[in-house]
């Protein structure tokens, strides 16, 4: 994939619109070296590897990101690893989103075994290739930038209605070419997710979820830069089967979910997410959600899903503040369950 900038591109500015977003963990001083103001996408500038906060998974996005108590979806590895414990069979899924700046892709594999469920997920944020030119419009070189994450997950039912999961995450930011005066940049760190789901305790039509995400070692982009802490988040949510008490055998379903998310370093001001999913015959799904969030993500979302065993298809569109940066991102998820 190659993106050809306009011939009027004359500074590190065009180059680093991609590179800076990719290297979102760079300190404020390093950001100034790149020559760009920081885009208001993903949280405070002091955090590293902010691409981890990009919402991926078309079902999750269509639900307004209220999915901490959701179960049985391979994309749970990105939201609450405990949700992987309920996957019914060998599952493979692909999630794709294209924005004006990036192509975001996730590949997920989940395998139930006798002692739990194993998961492998790869998340790639690709900024393509961009020419870098000096103040005289002379070509310096071509920059290729990407963020990537490898996630290894294990989940299982512990006791009674309690399910638990944990993930190890290898996180890397890569910029090839003349990214800085010194050339290429690579930064690597390690992180963990831990989560729990309380699955319909006592037969009630309610489930709960709790997860700590992106907890790990600070990320240092360059030897002389400060190490920035990862964007650790605490999430808690509930899921309510609204029609279960009235129409337990009906082909029609309605699920309502709500989440709170806190920045681990600044507890006390949670973001709120609300979503609803109406279903018919467990093959057709309509979704809608809304996020009350502080960092460029306030707004709604819509989605739909289709299941034709063993295939499933989910589609969502975000209608939040990220639209100001170039349209409403459309996300597609395709999956197989054997």
C-alpha positions, 0 to 999 in steps of 0.5 A: 500500500502506498499513499502519494502525497501532493507535490506541494508537500514541503515539510516533515509536516505531511510525512509526520502526520502519519509518522506522529500518529504512528509514534503517538507514544513520543514525548511532547519534545519529540512531537515538536521535533516532528514538526506537527501539533498532536492530533486530538485522537486518543487521549493525553499526550503523556501516554504511550502506544495510544493506538491500543485505544483505537476501537476495533471489532464491528460488533463492539463499535456498533454497540457504542463500545459497551461490551465489557460484559459480552461473551463468546466473541473472538474480538473479546481479546481486545475488550475483556479477555474473559469473554473468550471463555464462552467461544463455542468452537474454533473461531477465526475473524478479520476486522478492517477499518480504513480512515484518512490516515490509516488502515487498521486490521485485526486477525483473531483466532480462538480455540476451545480446549479441554482446560479453557480457550486459547486465543491469538490476535494480531492488531496492525495500524498501517500508515502506508508510505509517505514522502518526506521533503525538506524546507526546499521541497527536496525529497529526503526519503520515503517513510513507512510507519506502522503500529502492531500488537500481538496478543496471546490470551487464555480464558476459562470458567473458574467456578459457577458463573465466574469466567476469567481471562488474561492476555500477554501483549507484545506492543511495537511502534515501527517507523522505517526510513528517514523518520528523524535526523537519526533515521529509523525508529523502533520501540517495543514494550510488553503489557497485560490484560486481565478480566472477569465475567459474571455470567447470569448469576442465579439464572438472572438475565444479567451479566457483569464484566470487569477488565484492566487493559494495557497494563505494562511497562512504559514505552520509550521511543528513543534512548534520549526520550522519556518513557511514557506510561501505557494507556492503562484503562479500567472497564466495568460493564453490565449486560441485560437480556431485556426480553428474557423474563418475558419471552424466553423462547422467542426468536426475538431478543433485545440486549442492553449493555452499559460500560464505564471506563476509567483512566487508571492514572486519573480515577474519578472521571469515567467515560460512559458507553451505552449500547443495544442489540436487537436480534431475530432468530439469532441470525439478524442483528441491529445495533446502536450505541452512544459514548459519553467520552472526553478524548475525541470519541463522544458520539453515536454508532450504528451496526448490523450483523448477519449469521449464516453458520458457520459464517458471520458478518458484522458492519458498523459505522462510528458517528462520533467526534473522530468524524471531524478528522475525515469522515465516519469510519466504517468497520467490517468484521468477517468470521468463521466458527467451526 
